[in-house]
């Protein structure tokens, strides 16, 4: 009998133990500073420095458009809301996208 992947995943997570806060999760935050990047995720929790890793689509980068090199600037600005993956254990946050506008 085949085991459904969702059931298998839940069983694996339960067998691991620990609290839900120890697992990877998607969270949102607001940029409060850009140099260095600082992101507020709760009323009293600020992320900065080595806790943050920026994905390509929240930075300035070069790409090819219609055969020509183009610079795309999607750098974070104060007030931006961002989506992040909180890595397992909560020791690193990967910022992968701006949310909203």
C-alpha positions as CSV (number, residue, x, y, z in Angstrom):
1,X,0.0,0.0,0.0
2,X,1.4,3.4,-1.0
3,X,2.0,6.0,1.7
4,X,0.9,9.6,0.8
5,X,3.7,12.0,0.9
6,X,1.9,14.5,3.2
7,X,1.3,11.7,5.8
8,X,4.9,10.6,5.5
9,X,6.2,14.1,6.1
10,X,4.0,14.7,9.1
11,X,5.1,11.3,10.6
12,X,8.8,12.3,10.0
13,X,8.3,15.7,11.7
14,X,6.6,14.2,14.7
15,X,9.2,11.5,15.1
16,X,11.9,14.2,15.1
17,X,10.3,15.9,18.2
18,X,11.0,19.4,19.3
19,X,8.9,22.5,18.9
20,X,7.4,23.9,15.7
21,X,9.6,27.0,16.1
22,X,12.6,24.8,15.5
23,X,11.5,23.9,11.9
24,X,12.0,25.9,8.8
25,X,9.1,28.3,8.1
26,X,8.1,31.2,5.8
27,X,7.9,34.5,7.7
28,X,7.4,38.1,6.8
29,X,9.2,41.2,8.1
30,X,9.6,44.9,7.5
31,X,12.9,46.5,6.4
32,X,13.9,49.1,9.0
33,X,17.4,49.9,7.7
34,X,19.2,49.2,4.5
35,X,22.9,49.6,5.5
36,X,23.3,47.3,7.2
37,X,20.0,45.5,6.3
38,X,17.8,45.2,9.3
39,X,14.5,43.5,9.3
40,X,11.9,43.6,12.0
41,X,9.9,40.4,12.4
42,X,8.1,41.0,15.6
43,X,7.5,44.0,17.8
44,X,10.8,43.4,19.6
45,X,12.8,41.2,17.2
46,X,15.2,42.7,14.8
47,X,17.3,40.7,12.3
48,X,20.7,42.0,11.0
49,X,24.1,40.9,9.9
50,X,24.9,37.2,9.7
51,X,21.3,36.2,10.4
52,X,20.2,37.6,7.0
53,X,21.0,36.2,3.5
54,X,19.6,38.2,0.5
55,X,18.2,36.5,-2.6
56,X,18.8,37.8,-6.0
57,X,15.4,39.4,-6.4
58,X,15.9,41.8,-3.4
59,X,19.3,43.2,-4.7
60,X,20.8,45.0,-7.6
61,X,22.0,42.5,-10.3
62,X,22.9,42.2,-14.0
63,X,21.0,40.0,-16.4
64,X,20.6,39.6,-20.2
65,X,17.5,41.1,-21.8
66,X,17.0,40.7,-25.5
67,X,20.7,39.9,-25.9
68,X,21.9,43.0,-24.1
69,X,23.3,43.3,-20.5
70,X,20.8,45.1,-18.2
71,X,21.1,46.2,-14.6
72,X,18.0,45.4,-12.5
73,X,17.7,47.2,-9.2
74,X,15.3,45.6,-6.8
75,X,17.3,46.7,-3.7
76,X,15.5,46.8,-0.4
77,X,14.1,50.1,0.8
78,X,13.0,51.1,4.3
79,X,9.4,50.1,4.8
80,X,9.5,47.2,2.3
81,X,7.7,44.1,3.5
82,X,9.6,40.9,2.7
83,X,9.0,37.2,2.7
84,X,11.8,35.1,4.2
85,X,12.5,31.4,4.8
86,X,13.5,30.9,8.4
87,X,16.0,28.1,8.3
88,X,15.7,25.1,10.5
89,X,16.5,26.3,14.1
90,X,15.9,30.0,13.3
91,X,19.6,30.9,13.0
92,X,19.4,32.3,9.4
93,X,16.8,34.0,7.4
94,X,16.8,33.9,3.5
95,X,15.0,36.9,2.1
96,X,13.6,35.8,-1.2
97,X,10.9,38.3,-2.2
98,X,9.2,41.6,-1.6
99,X,5.6,41.4,-0.6
100,X,3.0,43.8,-1.9
101,X,3.8,46.7,-4.2
